[in-house]
Amino acid sequence: MAKVYATGRRKTAIAKVWLESGNGSISINGLNLDDWLRGHPAIKKNVLLPLFVTKQHKEVNITASTLGGGYSAQADALRHAISRALVTYDEEFKTSLKQKGFLTRDSRKVERKKYGRRKARRSPQFSKR
């Protein structure tokens, strides 16, 4: 089968994924998954969840590029993109991925800082005198 392309987003991070049938290799920004997420096994497991739900972790090769945000937001964007690519790859995966919530974009973003506040909502400390 030909390559399948999908995009995933989270906060300000964007992940672009190309998925094709193969032996299960994953390359992100020119690195393999273990090198890209050094010392973050929980986040690595989170990225691989769509592949394990659909039992495709040994069946497809993934090439991805990520930009923007931090490594956690990039990992969530990558999970979203992999899920969307799997649905394009085989329409039967849609029900299982939708039940787990992998096809829904997490639209939460950082709230902007307001004038007269220390952060978005934090007020300056009150002084009685």
PERA-V881187 format. One record per residue. N is the residue number from 1. BURIAL is b if it has 9 or more other C-alpha atoms within 8 Angstrom, else e. D_CENTER is the distance of its C-alpha to the mean C-alpha in whole Angstrom. Layout:
# PERA-V881187
n: [N,N]
burial: [BURIAL,BURIAL]
d_center: [D_CENTER,D_CENTER]
This chain:
# PERA-V881187
n: [1,2,3,4,5,6,7,8,9,10,11,12,13,14,15,16,17,18,19,20,21,22,23,24,25,26,27,28,29,30,31,32,33,34,35,36,37,38,39,40,41,42,43,44,45,46,47,48,49,50,51,52,53,54,55,56,57,58,59,60,61,62,63,64,65,66,67,68,69,70,71,72,73,74,75,76,77,78,79,80,81,82,83,84,85,86,87,88,89,90,91,92,93,94,95,96,97,98,99,100,101,102,103,104,105,106,107,108,109,110,111,112,113,114,115,116,117,118,119,120,121,122,123,124,125,126,127,128,129]
burial: [e,e,e,b,b,b,b,b,b,b,b,b,b,b,b,b,b,b,b,b,e,b,e,b,b,b,b,b,e,e,e,b,b,e,e,b,b,e,e,e,e,e,b,b,e,b,b,b,b,b,b,b,b,b,e,b,b,b,b,b,b,b,b,b,b,b,e,e,b,e,e,e,b,b,b,b,b,b,b,b,b,b,b,b,b,b,b,e,e,e,e,e,b,e,e,b,b,b,e,e,e,b,b,e,b,e,e,e,e,e,e,e,b,b,e,e,b,b,e,b,e,e,e,e,e,e,e,e,e]
d_center: [24,23,19,17,14,12,9,6,7,7,10,11,8,8,7,10,10,14,15,18,20,21,21,18,17,14,14,12,14,17,16,16,13,15,17,13,12,16,17,14,15,13,10,10,11,8,6,10,11,11,13,15,15,17,18,17,16,20,20,17,17,13,14,11,11,9,11,12,11,11,9,8,6,5,4,2,2,3,4,5,6,8,9,11,12,14,15,17,18,20,20,21,18,17,19,18,14,15,17,14,12,9,11,11,9,10,12,13,14,17,20,23,26,29,33,35,32,31,27,26,28,30,33,36,38,41,44,47,50]
